[in-house]
Amino acid sequence: MTESLDLVQATIARLEAEVAELVSVRGALDFAELVKAGAVPHRTPAAFVLPLALDAEPNALLGGDHVQRLTETVGVVVVVRAAGAVAGGVLETGAPATSLVALRAAVRRALAGWQPDGAEAAFDFVSASLAGVAPGAAFLELAFALSWEV
């Protein structure tokens, strides 16, 4: 695989095709605008795919040859609004329309073990955690990593 493979765009396309529960899948710049505005997407569940890291191990060979293992980590931030409305400071209904646990499982199934076209390996699931909450919404971040040698 070369670094010219856009894992963010490939991941967006994969989530759009495989996770029907998501009403929107966007990239990092759209997420940045949302954060800048202090807003939550109007329609949820929504996902944002972010290029989290590109890590490199030291050169594995001595002498003039060069072999290095690279690992690219892609994050998926899933945003879910509460299904009910808040009246007088009290949430009127209990659960979101689609639970974070169900979405976490659907995203993990879609990406873990999936090998994008042009990649030498498949994505590994790395982690999932609650990334934050906002009034009436929750943000879940999942991380997936793919490694290759250059």
VOKERO-773505 format. One record per atom (N, C-alpha, C): residue number from 1; residue in one letter; x, y, z. Coordinates in Angstrom, 1 decimal, decimal comma. Example, Ala and Ser with C-alpha at 12.3 -4.5 7.8 and 13.67 -1.06 7.14 Angstrom:
<pts>
<pt 1 "A" <13,2 -5,7 7,8>>
<pt 1 "A" <12,3 -4,5 7,8>>
<pt 1 "A" <13,2 -3,3 7,8>>
<pt 2 "S" <12,8 -2,2 7,1>>
<pt 2 "S" <13,7 -1,1 7,1>>
<pt 2 "S" <12,9 0,0 7,9>>
</pts>
This chain:
<pts>
<pt 1 "M" <0,8 -1,2 0,0>>
<pt 1 "M" <0,0 0,0 0,0>>
<pt 1 "M" <0,9 1,2 0,0>>
<pt 2 "T" <0,4 2,2 -0,7>>
<pt 2 "T" <1,2 3,5 -0,6>>
<pt 2 "T" <0,4 4,5 0,2>>
<pt 3 "E" <1,0 5,6 0,6>>
<pt 3 "E" <0,3 6,6 1,4>>
<pt 3 "E" <-0,7 7,3 0,5>>
<pt 4 "S" <-0,7 7,1 -0,8>>
<pt 4 "S" <-1,7 7,8 -1,7>>
<pt 4 "S" <-3,1 7,2 -1,5>>
<pt 5 "L" <-3,2 6,1 -0,8>>
<pt 5 "L" <-4,5 5,5 -0,6>>
<pt 5 "L" <-5,2 6,4 0,5>>
<pt 6 "D" <-6,3 6,9 0,2>>
<pt 6 "D" <-7,1 7,8 1,1>>
<pt 6 "D" <-8,0 6,9 2,0>>
<pt 7 "L" <-7,5 6,5 3,2>>
<pt 7 "L" <-8,2 5,7 4,1>>
<pt 7 "L" <-9,5 6,3 4,6>>
<pt 8 "V" <-9,4 7,7 4,8>>
<pt 8 "V" <-10,6 8,4 5,3>>
<pt 8 "V" <-11,7 8,3 4,3>>
<pt 9 "Q" <-11,5 8,6 3,0>>
<pt 9 "Q" <-12,5 8,5 2,0>>
<pt 9 "Q" <-13,0 7,1 1,8>>
<pt 10 "A" <-12,1 6,1 1,8>>
<pt 10 "A" <-12,5 4,7 1,7>>
<pt 10 "A" <-13,4 4,3 2,8>>
<pt 11 "T" <-13,1 4,7 4,0>>
<pt 11 "T" <-13,8 4,4 5,2>>
<pt 11 "T" <-15,2 5,0 5,2>>
<pt 12 "I" <-15,3 6,3 4,7>>
<pt 12 "I" <-16,6 6,9 4,6>>
<pt 12 "I" <-17,5 6,1 3,6>>
<pt 13 "A" <-16,9 5,7 2,5>>
<pt 13 "A" <-17,7 4,9 1,5>>
<pt 13 "A" <-18,1 3,6 2,1>>
<pt 14 "R" <-17,3 3,0 2,9>>
<pt 14 "R" <-17,6 1,7 3,5>>
<pt 14 "R" <-18,7 1,8 4,5>>
<pt 15 "L" <-18,7 2,9 5,3>>
<pt 15 "L" <-19,7 3,1 6,3>>
<pt 15 "L" <-21,1 3,4 5,6>>
<pt 16 "E" <-21,0 4,2 4,6>>
<pt 16 "E" <-22,2 4,6 3,9>>
<pt 16 "E" <-22,9 3,3 3,3>>
<pt 17 "A" <-22,1 2,4 2,8>>
<pt 17 "A" <-22,6 1,2 2,2>>
<pt 17 "A" <-23,0 0,1 3,2>>
<pt 18 "E" <-22,4 0,1 4,4>>
<pt 18 "E" <-22,6 -1,1 5,3>>
<pt 18 "E" <-23,4 -0,8 6,5>>
<pt 19 "V" <-23,5 0,5 6,9>>
<pt 19 "V" <-24,2 0,8 8,2>>
<pt 19 "V" <-25,4 1,7 7,9>>
<pt 20 "A" <-26,5 1,0 7,6>>
<pt 20 "A" <-27,7 1,7 7,2>>
<pt 20 "A" <-28,3 2,6 8,3>>
<pt 21 "E" <-28,0 2,4 9,6>>
<pt 21 "E" <-28,5 3,2 10,7>>
<pt 21 "E" <-27,9 4,6 10,6>>
<pt 22 "L" <-26,8 4,8 10,0>>
<pt 22 "L" <-26,2 6,1 9,9>>
<pt 22 "L" <-26,9 7,0 8,8>>
<pt 23 "V" <-27,4 8,2 9,2>>
<pt 23 "V" <-28,1 9,0 8,2>>
<pt 23 "V" <-27,1 9,9 7,5>>
<pt 24 "S" <-25,8 10,0 8,0>>
<pt 24 "S" <-24,8 10,9 7,4>>
<pt 24 "S" <-23,5 10,4 7,8>>
<pt 25 "V" <-22,5 10,4 6,9>>
<pt 25 "V" <-21,1 10,0 7,1>>
<pt 25 "V" <-20,3 11,1 6,4>>
<pt 26 "R" <-19,5 11,9 7,2>>
<pt 26 "R" <-18,7 13,0 6,7>>
<pt 26 "R" <-17,3 12,9 7,2>>
<pt 27 "G" <-16,5 13,8 6,8>>
<pt 27 "G" <-15,1 13,8 7,1>>
<pt 27 "G" <-14,7 14,8 8,2>>
<pt 28 "A" <-13,4 15,0 8,3>>
<pt 28 "A" <-12,8 15,7 9,4>>
<pt 28 "A" <-13,1 17,2 9,4>>
<pt 29 "L" <-13,1 17,8 8,2>>
<pt 29 "L" <-13,4 19,2 8,0>>
<pt 29 "L" <-14,9 19,5 8,4>>
<pt 30 "D" <-15,8 18,7 8,1>>
<pt 30 "D" <-17,2 18,8 8,5>>
<pt 30 "D" <-17,3 18,7 10,0>>
<pt 31 "F" <-16,5 17,8 10,6>>
<pt 31 "F" <-16,6 17,7 12,1>>
<pt 31 "F" <-16,0 18,9 12,7>>
<pt 32 "A" <-14,9 19,5 12,1>>
<pt 32 "A" <-14,3 20,7 12,7>>
<pt 32 "A" <-15,3 21,9 12,6>>
<pt 33 "E" <-16,1 22,0 11,6>>
<pt 33 "E" <-17,1 23,0 11,5>>
<pt 33 "E" <-18,1 22,9 12,6>>
<pt 34 "L" <-18,5 21,6 12,8>>
<pt 34 "L" <-19,5 21,3 13,9>>
<pt 34 "L" <-19,0 21,7 15,3>>
<pt 35 "V" <-17,7 21,4 15,5>>
<pt 35 "V" <-17,1 21,7 16,8>>
<pt 35 "V" <-16,9 23,2 16,9>>
<pt 36 "K" <-16,5 23,9 15,9>>
<pt 36 "K" <-16,4 25,4 15,9>>
<pt 36 "K" <-17,7 26,0 16,2>>
<pt 37 "A" <-18,8 25,5 15,7>>
<pt 37 "A" <-20,1 26,1 15,9>>
<pt 37 "A" <-20,7 25,7 17,3>>
<pt 38 "G" <-20,0 24,7 17,9>>
<pt 38 "G" <-20,6 24,2 19,2>>
<pt 38 "G" <-21,9 23,5 19,0>>
<pt 39 "A" <-22,1 22,9 17,8>>
<pt 39 "A" <-23,4 22,3 17,4>>
<pt 39 "A" <-23,3 20,8 17,4>>
<pt 40 "V" <-24,5 20,2 17,3>>
<pt 40 "V" <-24,7 18,8 17,1>>
<pt 40 "V" <-25,5 18,6 15,8>>
<pt 41 "P" <-25,2 17,6 15,0>>
<pt 41 "P" <-25,9 17,4 13,7>>
<pt 41 "P" <-27,4 17,4 13,9>>
<pt 42 "H" <-28,1 18,0 13,0>>
<pt 42 "H" <-29,6 18,0 13,1>>
<pt 42 "H" <-30,2 16,6 12,9>>
<pt 43 "R" <-29,6 15,8 12,1>>
<pt 43 "R" <-30,0 14,4 11,8>>
<pt 43 "R" <-29,0 13,5 12,4>>
<pt 44 "T" <-29,4 12,6 13,2>>
<pt 44 "T" <-28,5 11,6 13,7>>
<pt 44 "T" <-29,2 10,2 13,7>>
<pt 45 "P" <-28,5 9,1 13,8>>
<pt 45 "P" <-27,1 9,1 14,1>>
<pt 45 "P" <-26,2 9,5 12,9>>
<pt 46 "A" <-25,2 10,2 13,2>>
<pt 46 "A" <-24,2 10,6 12,1>>
<pt 46 "A" <-22,8 10,2 12,5>>
<pt 47 "A" <-22,0 10,0 11,5>>
<pt 47 "A" <-20,6 9,6 11,8>>
<pt 47 "A" <-19,7 10,6 11,1>>
<pt 48 "F" <-18,5 10,8 11,7>>
<pt 48 "F" <-17,4 11,6 11,1>>
<pt 48 "F" <-16,2 10,8 11,1>>
<pt 49 "V" <-15,5 10,7 10,0>>
<pt 49 "V" <-14,3 9,9 9,9>>
<pt 49 "V" <-13,1 10,8 9,9>>
<pt 50 "L" <-12,1 10,5 10,8>>
<pt 50 "L" <-11,0 11,4 11,1>>
<pt 50 "L" <-9,7 10,7 10,9>>
<pt 51 "P" <-8,7 11,3 10,3>>
<pt 51 "P" <-7,3 10,7 10,3>>
<pt 51 "P" <-6,6 11,0 11,6>>
<pt 52 "L" <-6,6 10,0 12,5>>
<pt 52 "L" <-6,1 10,2 13,9>>
<pt 52 "L" <-4,6 10,2 13,9>>
<pt 53 "A" <-3,9 9,3 13,3>>
<pt 53 "A" <-2,5 9,2 13,4>>
<pt 53 "A" <-1,9 8,4 12,3>>
<pt 54 "L" <-0,6 8,6 12,0>>
<pt 54 "L" <0,3 7,8 11,2>>
<pt 54 "L" <1,5 7,6 12,0>>
<pt 55 "D" <1,7 6,4 12,5>>
<pt 55 "D" <2,9 6,0 13,3>>
<pt 55 "D" <3,8 5,2 12,5>>
<pt 56 "A" <5,1 5,3 12,9>>
<pt 56 "A" <6,2 4,6 12,2>>
<pt 56 "A" <7,1 3,9 13,2>>
<pt 57 "E" <7,4 2,6 12,9>>
<pt 57 "E" <8,4 1,9 13,7>>
<pt 57 "E" <9,8 2,2 13,1>>
<pt 58 "P" <10,9 2,1 13,8>>
<pt 58 "P" <12,2 2,3 13,3>>
<pt 58 "P" <12,5 1,4 12,1>>
<pt 59 "N" <13,5 1,8 11,3>>
<pt 59 "N" <13,9 1,0 10,2>>
<pt 59 "N" <14,4 -0,4 10,7>>
<pt 60 "A" <13,9 -1,5 10,1>>
<pt 60 "A" <14,2 -2,8 10,6>>
<pt 60 "A" <15,5 -3,4 10,0>>
<pt 61 "L" <16,1 -2,7 9,1>>
<pt 61 "L" <17,3 -3,3 8,5>>
<pt 61 "L" <18,5 -2,4 8,8>>
<pt 62 "L" <19,7 -3,0 8,8>>
<pt 62 "L" <21,0 -2,3 8,9>>
<pt 62 "L" <21,5 -2,1 7,5>>
<pt 63 "G" <22,4 -1,1 7,4>>
<pt 63 "G" <23,0 -0,9 6,1>>
<pt 63 "G" <22,2 0,0 5,2>>
<pt 64 "G" <22,3 -0,1 3,9>>
<pt 64 "G" <21,7 0,8 3,0>>
<pt 64 "G" <20,2 0,6 2,8>>
<pt 65 "D" <19,7 -0,6 3,1>>
<pt 65 "D" <18,3 -1,0 2,8>>
<pt 65 "D" <17,4 -0,3 3,9>>
<pt 66 "H" <16,2 -0,1 3,5>>
<pt 66 "H" <15,2 0,5 4,4>>
<pt 66 "H" <13,9 -0,2 4,4>>
<pt 67 "V" <13,5 -0,7 5,5>>
<pt 67 "V" <12,2 -1,3 5,6>>
<pt 67 "V" <11,6 -0,8 6,9>>
<pt 68 "Q" <10,4 -0,2 6,8>>
<pt 68 "Q" <9,8 0,4 8,0>>
<pt 68 "Q" <8,3 0,1 8,0>>
<pt 69 "R" <7,8 -0,2 9,2>>
<pt 69 "R" <6,4 -0,5 9,3>>
<pt 69 "R" <5,6 0,8 9,7>>
<pt 70 "L" <4,6 1,1 8,9>>
<pt 70 "L" <3,7 2,2 9,2>>
<pt 70 "L" <2,4 1,7 9,7>>
<pt 71 "T" <1,7 2,5 10,6>>
<pt 71 "T" <0,4 2,2 11,0>>
<pt 71 "T" <-0,5 3,4 11,0>>
<pt 72 "E" <-1,5 3,4 10,2>>
<pt 72 "E" <-2,4 4,5 10,1>>
<pt 72 "E" <-3,7 4,2 10,9>>
<pt 73 "T" <-4,0 5,2 11,8>>
<pt 73 "T" <-5,2 5,0 12,6>>
<pt 73 "T" <-6,3 6,0 12,2>>
<pt 74 "V" <-7,4 5,4 12,0>>
<pt 74 "V" <-8,6 6,2 11,5>>
<pt 74 "V" <-9,6 6,2 12,7>>
<pt 75 "G" <-10,2 7,3 13,0>>
<pt 75 "G" <-11,2 7,4 14,0>>
<pt 75 "G" <-12,6 7,6 13,4>>
<pt 76 "V" <-13,6 7,1 14,0>>
<pt 76 "V" <-15,0 7,3 13,6>>
<pt 76 "V" <-15,7 7,8 14,8>>
<pt 77 "V" <-16,2 9,0 14,7>>
<pt 77 "V" <-16,9 9,6 15,8>>
<pt 77 "V" <-18,4 9,5 15,4>>
<pt 78 "V" <-19,2 8,8 16,3>>
<pt 78 "V" <-20,6 8,6 16,0>>
<pt 78 "V" <-21,3 9,5 17,0>>
<pt 79 "V" <-22,3 10,3 16,4>>
<pt 79 "V" <-23,1 11,2 17,2>>
<pt 79 "V" <-24,5 10,8 17,2>>
<pt 80 "V" <-25,1 10,7 18,4>>
<pt 80 "V" <-26,5 10,3 18,6>>
<pt 80 "V" <-27,2 11,3 19,4>>
<pt 81 "R" <-28,3 11,8 19,0>>
<pt 81 "R" <-29,2 12,7 19,8>>
<pt 81 "R" <-30,2 11,8 20,6>>
<pt 82 "A" <-30,5 12,3 21,7>>
<pt 82 "A" <-31,6 11,7 22,5>>
<pt 82 "A" <-32,9 11,8 21,8>>
<pt 83 "A" <-33,7 10,7 21,8>>
<pt 83 "A" <-35,0 10,7 21,1>>
<pt 83 "A" <-36,0 11,6 21,6>>
<pt 84 "G" <-36,0 11,9 22,9>>
<pt 84 "G" <-37,0 12,7 23,6>>
<pt 84 "G" <-36,6 14,2 23,6>>
<pt 85 "A" <-37,5 15,0 24,0>>
<pt 85 "A" <-37,3 16,4 24,1>>
<pt 85 "A" <-37,1 16,7 25,6>>
<pt 86 "V" <-36,4 17,8 25,9>>
<pt 86 "V" <-36,2 18,2 27,2>>
<pt 86 "V" <-37,2 19,3 27,5>>
<pt 87 "A" <-38,0 19,1 28,5>>
<pt 87 "A" <-39,0 20,1 29,0>>
<pt 87 "A" <-38,8 20,3 30,4>>
<pt 88 "G" <-38,5 21,6 30,8>>
<pt 88 "G" <-38,4 21,9 32,2>>
<pt 88 "G" <-37,1 21,2 32,8>>
<pt 89 "G" <-36,1 20,9 32,0>>
<pt 89 "G" <-34,9 20,3 32,5>>
<pt 89 "G" <-35,0 18,8 32,6>>
<pt 90 "V" <-36,1 18,2 32,2>>
<pt 90 "V" <-36,3 16,7 32,3>>
<pt 90 "V" <-36,5 16,1 31,0>>
<pt 91 "L" <-35,7 15,1 30,7>>
<pt 91 "L" <-35,8 14,3 29,5>>
<pt 91 "L" <-37,1 13,5 29,5>>
<pt 92 "E" <-38,0 13,8 28,5>>
<pt 92 "E" <-39,3 13,2 28,5>>
<pt 92 "E" <-39,4 11,7 28,1>>
<pt 93 "T" <-38,5 11,3 27,3>>
<pt 93 "T" <-38,4 9,8 26,9>>
<pt 93 "T" <-37,1 9,3 27,3>>
<pt 94 "G" <-37,0 8,0 27,4>>
<pt 94 "G" <-35,8 7,3 27,9>>
<pt 94 "G" <-34,6 7,2 27,0>>
<pt 95 "A" <-34,7 6,4 25,9>>
<pt 95 "A" <-33,5 6,0 25,2>>
<pt 95 "A" <-33,4 6,7 23,8>>
<pt 96 "P" <-32,2 6,9 23,3>>
<pt 96 "P" <-32,1 7,4 21,9>>
<pt 96 "P" <-32,7 6,4 21,0>>
<pt 97 "A" <-33,0 6,9 19,8>>
<pt 97 "A" <-33,7 6,0 18,8>>
<pt 97 "A" <-32,8 4,8 18,4>>
<pt 98 "T" <-31,5 5,0 18,3>>
<pt 98 "T" <-30,5 4,0 18,0>>
<pt 98 "T" <-29,5 4,1 19,1>>
<pt 99 "S" <-29,3 3,0 19,9>>
<pt 99 "S" <-28,3 3,1 21,0>>
<pt 99 "S" <-26,9 3,1 20,5>>
<pt 100 "L" <-26,1 3,7 21,4>>
<pt 100 "L" <-24,6 3,8 21,1>>
<pt 100 "L" <-24,0 2,4 21,0>>
<pt 101 "V" <-24,5 1,5 21,8>>
<pt 101 "V" <-24,0 0,1 21,8>>
<pt 101 "V" <-24,3 -0,6 20,5>>
<pt 102 "A" <-25,5 -0,4 20,0>>
<pt 102 "A" <-25,8 -1,0 18,7>>
<pt 102 "A" <-25,0 -0,4 17,6>>
<pt 103 "L" <-24,8 1,0 17,6>>
<pt 103 "L" <-24,0 1,6 16,6>>
<pt 103 "L" <-22,6 1,2 16,7>>
<pt 104 "R" <-22,1 1,1 17,9>>
<pt 104 "R" <-20,7 0,7 18,1>>
<pt 104 "R" <-20,5 -0,7 17,4>>
<pt 105 "A" <-21,4 -1,6 17,6>>
<pt 105 "A" <-21,3 -2,9 17,1>>
<pt 105 "A" <-21,4 -2,9 15,5>>
<pt 106 "A" <-22,3 -2,1 15,0>>
<pt 106 "A" <-22,5 -2,0 13,6>>
<pt 106 "A" <-21,2 -1,4 12,9>>
<pt 107 "V" <-20,6 -0,4 13,4>>
<pt 107 "V" <-19,4 0,2 12,9>>
<pt 107 "V" <-18,3 -0,8 13,0>>
<pt 108 "R" <-18,1 -1,4 14,1>>
<pt 108 "R" <-17,0 -2,4 14,3>>
<pt 108 "R" <-17,2 -3,5 13,3>>
<pt 109 "R" <-18,4 -4,0 13,1>>
<pt 109 "R" <-18,6 -5,1 12,1>>
<pt 109 "R" <-18,3 -4,7 10,7>>
<pt 110 "A" <-18,6 -3,4 10,4>>
<pt 110 "A" <-18,3 -2,9 9,0>>
<pt 110 "A" <-16,8 -2,7 8,7>>
<pt 111 "L" <-16,0 -2,4 9,7>>
<pt 111 "L" <-14,7 -2,0 9,5>>
<pt 111 "L" <-13,6 -3,0 10,0>>
<pt 112 "A" <-13,8 -3,7 11,1>>
<pt 112 "A" <-12,8 -4,6 11,6>>
<pt 112 "A" <-12,7 -5,8 10,6>>
<pt 113 "G" <-11,5 -6,1 10,1>>
<pt 113 "G" <-11,3 -7,1 9,2>>
<pt 113 "G" <-11,5 -6,8 7,7>>
<pt 114 "W" <-12,0 -5,5 7,5>>
<pt 114 "W" <-12,2 -5,1 6,1>>
<pt 114 "W" <-10,9 -4,6 5,5>>
<pt 115 "Q" <-10,6 -5,0 4,3>>
<pt 115 "Q" <-9,4 -4,6 3,6>>
<pt 115 "Q" <-9,8 -3,7 2,4>>
<pt 116 "P" <-9,5 -2,4 2,6>>
<pt 116 "P" <-9,8 -1,5 1,5>>
<pt 116 "P" <-9,0 -1,8 0,2>>
<pt 117 "D" <-9,6 -1,5 -0,9>>
<pt 117 "D" <-8,9 -1,7 -2,2>>
<pt 117 "D" <-7,6 -1,0 -2,2>>
<pt 118 "G" <-6,6 -1,7 -2,6>>
<pt 118 "G" <-5,2 -1,2 -2,6>>
<pt 118 "G" <-4,4 -1,3 -1,4>>
<pt 119 "A" <-5,1 -1,8 -0,3>>
<pt 119 "A" <-4,4 -2,0 1,0>>
<pt 119 "A" <-3,7 -3,4 1,0>>
<pt 120 "E" <-2,7 -3,5 1,8>>
<pt 120 "E" <-2,0 -4,8 1,9>>
<pt 120 "E" <-2,6 -5,6 3,1>>
<pt 121 "A" <-3,4 -5,0 3,9>>
<pt 121 "A" <-3,9 -5,7 5,1>>
<pt 121 "A" <-5,3 -5,1 5,4>>
<pt 122 "A" <-5,9 -5,7 6,3>>
<pt 122 "A" <-7,3 -5,3 6,8>>
<pt 122 "A" <-7,2 -4,4 8,0>>
<pt 123 "F" <-8,2 -3,7 8,3>>
<pt 123 "F" <-8,3 -2,9 9,5>>
<pt 123 "F" <-8,4 -3,7 10,7>>
<pt 124 "D" <-7,7 -3,3 11,8>>
<pt 124 "D" <-7,9 -3,9 13,1>>
<pt 124 "D" <-8,7 -2,9 13,9>>
<pt 125 "F" <-9,6 -3,5 14,8>>
<pt 125 "F" <-10,3 -2,7 15,7>>
<pt 125 "F" <-9,4 -2,4 16,9>>
<pt 126 "V" <-9,2 -1,1 17,3>>
<pt 126 "V" <-8,3 -0,7 18,3>>
<pt 126 "V" <-9,0 -0,4 19,6>>
<pt 127 "S" <-10,1 0,5 19,5>>
<pt 127 "S" <-10,8 0,9 20,8>>
<pt 127 "S" <-12,1 1,6 20,5>>
<pt 128 "A" <-12,9 1,7 21,5>>
<pt 128 "A" <-14,1 2,6 21,5>>
<pt 128 "A" <-14,3 3,2 22,8>>
<pt 129 "S" <-14,6 4,5 22,8>>
<pt 129 "S" <-14,9 5,1 24,1>>
<pt 129 "S" <-15,8 6,3 23,9>>
<pt 130 "L" <-16,5 6,7 25,0>>
<pt 130 "L" <-17,3 7,8 25,0>>
<pt 130 "L" <-16,5 9,0 24,9>>
<pt 131 "A" <-16,6 9,8 23,8>>
<pt 131 "A" <-15,7 10,9 23,5>>
<pt 131 "A" <-16,3 12,2 24,2>>
<pt 132 "G" <-17,6 12,2 24,4>>
<pt 132 "G" <-18,1 13,4 25,1>>
<pt 132 "G" <-19,6 13,4 25,0>>
<pt 133 "V" <-20,2 14,4 25,7>>
<pt 133 "V" <-21,6 14,6 25,6>>
<pt 133 "V" <-21,9 16,1 25,4>>
<pt 134 "A" <-23,0 16,4 24,9>>
<pt 134 "A" <-23,5 17,7 24,7>>
<pt 134 "A" <-25,0 17,7 25,1>>
<pt 135 "P" <-25,6 18,8 25,3>>
<pt 135 "P" <-27,0 18,8 25,6>>
<pt 135 "P" <-27,8 18,0 24,6>>
<pt 136 "G" <-28,4 16,9 25,1>>
<pt 136 "G" <-29,2 16,0 24,3>>
<pt 136 "G" <-28,5 15,1 23,3>>
<pt 137 "A" <-27,2 15,0 23,4>>
<pt 137 "A" <-26,4 14,1 22,5>>
<pt 137 "A" <-25,2 13,5 23,1>>
<pt 138 "A" <-24,8 12,4 22,5>>
<pt 138 "A" <-23,6 11,7 23,0>>
<pt 138 "A" <-22,7 11,5 21,8>>
<pt 139 "F" <-21,3 11,5 22,0>>
<pt 139 "F" <-20,3 11,2 21,0>>
<pt 139 "F" <-19,5 10,0 21,4>>
<pt 140 "L" <-19,4 9,1 20,5>>
<pt 140 "L" <-18,7 7,8 20,7>>
<pt 140 "L" <-17,6 7,8 19,7>>
<pt 141 "E" <-16,3 7,6 20,1>>
<pt 141 "E" <-15,2 7,5 19,2>>
<pt 141 "E" <-14,7 6,1 19,1>>
<pt 142 "L" <-14,6 5,5 17,9>>
<pt 142 "L" <-14,0 4,2 17,6>>
<pt 142 "L" <-12,7 4,4 16,8>>
<pt 143 "A" <-11,7 3,6 17,1>>
<pt 143 "A" <-10,4 3,7 16,3>>
<pt 143 "A" <-10,1 2,4 15,7>>
<pt 144 "F" <-9,6 2,5 14,4>>
<pt 144 "F" <-9,2 1,3 13,6>>
<pt 144 "F" <-7,9 1,6 13,0>>
<pt 145 "A" <-7,0 0,6 13,0>>
<pt 145 "A" <-5,7 0,8 12,5>>
<pt 145 "A" <-5,4 -0,2 11,4>>
<pt 146 "L" <-4,5 0,2 10,4>>
<pt 146 "L" <-4,1 -0,6 9,3>>
<pt 146 "L" <-2,6 -0,4 9,2>>
<pt 147 "S" <-1,8 -1,5 9,1>>
<pt 147 "S" <-0,4 -1,4 9,0>>
<pt 147 "S" <0,1 -1,9 7,7>>
<pt 148 "W" <1,3 -1,4 7,3>>
<pt 148 "W" <2,0 -1,9 6,0>>
<pt 148 "W" <3,5 -1,5 6,1>>
<pt 149 "E" <4,2 -2,1 5,2>>
<pt 149 "E" <5,7 -1,8 5,2>>
<pt 149 "E" <6,0 -0,9 4,0>>
<pt 150 "V" <7,0 -0,1 4,2>>
<pt 150 "V" <7,6 0,7 3,1>>
<pt 150 "V" <9,1 0,5 3,1>>
</pts>
